Amino acid sequence: MPKPEYLRLPAVLEEIDMSRAAFYRMRARGEAPKLIKLPNGQLRVNRTDLDAWWAAREVAA
């Protein structure tokens, strides 16, 4: 099984070309990729979850 890749939030925001504020608004609506909060408070997104989120957006478009 391959090791999961966890992306930092700034990398995710750059990939999806979105501001942090817009991302958090989308998250409040339940439409953002799943976030993982580390014990130190940092946020990460699993690459698999982000790819699935992208796939769902393509179908919806």
N, C-alpha and C positions, 0 to 999 in steps of 0.2 A: 504494500500500500504506500503510495507516495506521501511525503510529508506535506501537510497543508501549508499553503502560503497565506500569510496574514498581512494585509495591506494597511498602512497608516492612513488616517483620514485625509490628510493633504494629498496623498497619491490618488485616493479614490476621487476626491473633488476635482483633481486635474484630469483624470481619465474621463469622468462624466461631464466635464466642463460646466461646473456648477459652483456657485458661491456657498460658503458655509451656512449662511442664513437661509438660502433657498433649500439646501439639503435638510436642515432641521425643520423647516416648514413641511417639507415632503415627509420627513420622518414622523412628524406629529399626525399627519394624515394616514400613516401606516403604509406609505408608498415607497419608502427608501429600502435599500439593501439592509439586511440584518447586521447590527453592530454587536461586537463583543467588547465588553468592558474588562480590561485587565485589572488586577489588584492595585496597581499604581494609579488607576484612573484613566489611563490612556485608552483610546478606542481603536479597534481594528475591525477590518472586514475580511472575511474569508474569501479568497479568490473564487472558489466554487460558488459561493452565495452571490458574489458580484456578477459572475458570468450568467447565472440563472436569472438574476434581475434584468440583465441586458436582454436575454432571450425573451423574457416576458414582455419587455417594452417593444421588441421587434414585432411580436405577434399582435400587440395592441395597436400598433400604428397603422 
